[in-house]
Amino acid sequence: MIARLAGICAGALLIVGCAHKAEVGSTSAAYEVRRDRVQSTKAYVAVSGDLATLQKVVKPGQICGAHNYPLSVGPAIKTSIVRTVSAAHQSVVPIQTSGESGKDGVLYTFALDDFNPRLRFQPGFFIGTADASVELSIRTTAVSPEGRELATTTVRGFGQESIEGECPVGAEALSKATEKAVRVSLENFVARVINQRLD
């Protein structure tokens, strides 16, 4: 079984390996926003460069070891953040840095704290299983239009996914696990920031 999974890339491909890109879609935790926290106001969202461009090449263990899995999650995280904040404010303005925010709305900032995706393949009787797990933590703050800090916290999310198949299915397992981690992180953001009284 190990030989079968690890031997899909043959000949010269064993030297450079096979790359299987993990596509991560945007998500949202808008459903967690309490109705009494929805405001007819403007909000600014600043996502740090390291979070907005977050990517990592994930390498599995011995099984499928000749393969690698490029994982680009930054754009999906940024879109997911904007979608989530949009559920609480009438207007949301994405900005590059906190200095670009106006004095007519709350500023939310987001920065990467930690990102740890893992992928392992487990042998099976007929076919193996790709087990992916992702840990994500994001530092976030809320600042009033007057510049007063309203909230500061680190939100975390964990995602896990197992899919039966050969080496290429690792990309799908990583994608789904990452989307779950992003969604759980934003659920925690809503619970700890949006749904709290910030005035």
Secondary structure, 3 states (H helix, E strand, C coil): CHHHHHCCCCCCHHHHCEECCEECCCCCCHHHCCHHHCEEEEEEEEECHHHHCCEEEECCCCCCCCEEEEEECHHHHHHHHHHHHHCCEEEEEEECCHHHCCCCEEEEEEEEEEEEEEEEEECCCCCCEEEEEEEEEEEEEEECCCCCEEEEEEEEEEEEEEEECCCCHHHHHHHHHHHHHHHHHHHHHHHHHHCCCCC
